[in-house]
Amino acid sequence: MLPLIYHPVYSDFPLPEGHRYPLQKYRLLFERLQTLALPVRFHQPAPATREVIDAIHDPNYVSQLLEGHLPLVKMRRIGFPWSRALITRSLTSLGGTTLMVDHALRSGFAIHLTGGYHHAHYDFGSGFCLFNDLMIAARHALTQPGVDKVMIIDCDVHHGDGTAALAANHPDIMTFSVHCEKNFPSRKPPSDLDLPLPKGTQDQDYLDAFLPLLDLALAQHRPDMVIYDAGVDVHQDDALGYLSLSANGIYQRDVGVLSRCAYNDIPVAAVIGGGYHDDQHHLVPLHEQLIQAAINAFPATISPLEVS
Ligand SMILES: [Zn+2]
């Protein structure tokens, strides 16, 4: 059965009216998946420990954020008003991050029905990201037996600036960001591999640029595990992205990544990443495709005989 990680608090913290963050999409996606007869099993995480977060972030930043003492200017950069519920949500989702990695190493594949907080840096957050779950996933994976190299493949439309900066001095973590070249964030510290794409890039040009580079990166780096950010804000209708992929183009991208990993016996931990639309119902089928792509790419994982 395909392990899916989810907790109801993912869609539960207060936001001002009209805020751009698609808070309800996590709940909507979970509810939709429950109505389908898919070979999946849901797992609910417990909140992460402080130790997990301090391993990659400035302990002073972490304390200020957890206790509600972060200067207002820094909260504004994150883009959320501080609340106890926001902290509970963040800690629980980081618990989901490590749970996702554990299940992926056991089953070959796991999906976290949130995540992709790639704009969080060592001592500040930005762009709706408090703590960098992709780095936490990579660091957690590296503590597990048989994992010496991890590759973070970030296909969210926005550059993975926080991840690039945090992983800069970690030769065992390779970062690969595929993003729109003219989009948030304005400062883009170099990933190990960056593929900036022009505004308006469509399916075929995207896949022709990305997949051969992915083949090269996998062959050269030979990771023991892949952390995959499958953001759907590359979609042509996205409110915050400037690429022009169709739903089918996103599906081909996901199948391209997952089938290559499956072929090379590389476990994958995937997060659903970004996706923005005034009507959050539009995002559900786009994120749902990732689950379908995983079921098609990792048939062994979903064998009903397998205990996960
Ligand atoms: Zn994004």
Residues whose N, C-alpha, C, O or C-beta is under 5 A from the ligand:
A	BS01	ZN	D156 V157 H158 G231 D233 G274
